[in-house]
Amino acid sequence: MNNLNDALAWGIVPLYLAANGALPGEIGLVAGVYPAVWGVSQIWAGHWSDSVGRKPLIVAGMLLQATALVVLAASGGDVAVAVVAAGLLGFGTALVYPTLIAAISDAVAPIARAPMVGVYRFWRDMGYVVGGLVAGLAADAIDFSGAIALVAGLTAASGLWVLVDMPGRRHPAAGAARRRFDWA
């Protein structure tokens, strides 16, 4: 799901903004805010997931991404709203991106980490392909706002699935002295 959002952000959002009259510099601003917020925030988010656990950040990040996409879909292409949505999307992605890899590492024995992270990354990166196809086909079949709303719904469903299905264990290195933060 995370890379479905990336494919949408980098493929459909610029077209959506252009179709609503945004200038190239404005489109560049929106396109730049998303990875800038994501890149800076994920350093902090990765460390935070070591403290509070993986599940809370994954769920919150996915739901924040979905909220950002709903805001964007409802914006009518307003650049100021799109900048805010891009910032929220970037922060949501920062909560999810490093935390998912850490969750995979937590779930397997140290000797199996490298191959399991490789398998995870293969399927994660397939999200670019599937995401580009889903977002593009949805934009053609509905419109840009509808495609963005569809991806928002899929992202929210993914976050709720994690909430219900993922075990609420913390990373063992977080320390027994810290308070357990567990949503399950």
N, C-alpha and C positions, 0 to 999 in steps of 0.2 A: 504494500500500500504506500509506503513512504516514497518509493521511486515512481509510483503512479502519480503522486503529487508533484514530483520533480518534472516529469514529462509534461504534465499539465502546465506547470509554472513557466517552463521554458519554451513550450510549443504553442499552447492555446492562449495563454494570458496576453502575450504581446499582440496576437491577432485580435483578441477581444478588445484590448485597449485601442488599437488602431482603428477598428471598426466603429468605435465610439468617439473618434476624433482626436485621440491623444497624439501628440507630436513625438518624433523619434527620441528626443531627449527625455521626455516624460516616461516613455516606455522603458528606456534605459535605466532611469531612476528606479522604477518599480522592479525591473529585472535585477538591479544591483542590490536593493535593500534585502531581498530574500536571502541570498547566500551570505551577505555581510553579517546579518543578524544571526543566521545559523552558524557560521564559522566562529564568531566570537563567543556565542552562548554555549556551544557544545563543549568547550573546555570546562566550563563551570558545571554543566549538566552531567558530564561523565563522572566527575568527582562527587556530585550530589547523589547520583545513583548508588555509589559505594556506601553512602551513609544511610539513605532512606529506603533503599531497595529498588529493584528494577521495575516492578509492576506499577507503582504509582506514577513514575515518570513516563512510562510507555503509554498508559491510559490517558494521563493528562495531556501528553504531547499529541496523541492521535485526536483527542477531542478538541484541542486547541487548533490543530490543523483544519479539522472539519469546520469549526467556527469561522476561522479566517476565510475559508473558501465560500462559506455561506455569505459572509459580509461582502466578499468580492463579487459573487454572482448577483447579489442584490444592489450593487453599487451603480449599475448602469454605465460602468466604465469611467466613473469619476476618478481622476488620478489621485487626488488627496486620499480618498477612501482606499484606493488600490495600494497606496504606499503603506497605510496602516495595516491593511490585510496582509501585505507582503511581510511586514515586520512580525505580525502574529504567526504567520506561516513559518517564517524562519525560526522563531523561538520554539514553536511546536516541533519542528523538525530537529532542532538541537536537543530537545528532551528525548526524542525517540532514537535518533541515529546512533549515537555511541552506546546507548543503553541496550539496544537490541543485540549488538555484538557482544557486549558484556554478559547479557543473559545467556547467550549461546555458550560462551566460555564457562559460565557458572554451572551449566547443566551437564558438562562432560568432564571426564577425567583429563588431567593435564596432557597425557600422551595423545589424546584424541582431539585436542583443541584445534590444531592447525588444519587437519582435514575437515573437521566439522564447520569451522569458520569459513573455509573455502566453499563447502556445499551451501552454507547459508548465503554467502556473498553471491554465488551463482544465481540462486533463486531470487535474492533481493535485486540483483542487477537485471534480471529478466523483467522486473517491474518497469524499467525504462521502455522495453519493447512493448510489453502488454499495455502499459500506461499510455504510450503514444498512440497505439491502435485504438484503445478504448476511448480516450479523450478525443481523438480525431474523428472516429466514427460517430461518437455522440454529438460532436459539434456539427457534423454534416447532417445527421438525422434530426437533431433538435435545433440547437443554436449554441453560441458560445456560453451564454449564461446557463443554459440547461446542462451542458457538458460539465461546467464547473460545479453546478449543484449535484449532479450525479456522482462526481468524484467526492464531493463533500459527504454525501450519504454513505458511499462505500468506506470512506475513511472513518466516519463515526461508527459504522457497523464493526469495523475492524477493532477500534478502540474498545467498544463494548464487549466484543468477543474476548479480548485480552482480559478485561475486567472479570468476566465470568469464568474463563477457562484457565488462565495462567495461575500457577501456584503462587502464593503470596510470600515466598521465602525471600529473605534478605541474603545478600552476598556474605559468605562466612567471614571475609576479611574486615567486615564493618565493625566487628568487635562486640563482645558480649555486654560491655558496660553501657553501650548506647541503647536508647529506647527503641523497641521494635516498632516499625511503622509498616503495617500490614493491612491491606484492603480486603483480604479474603476472609 
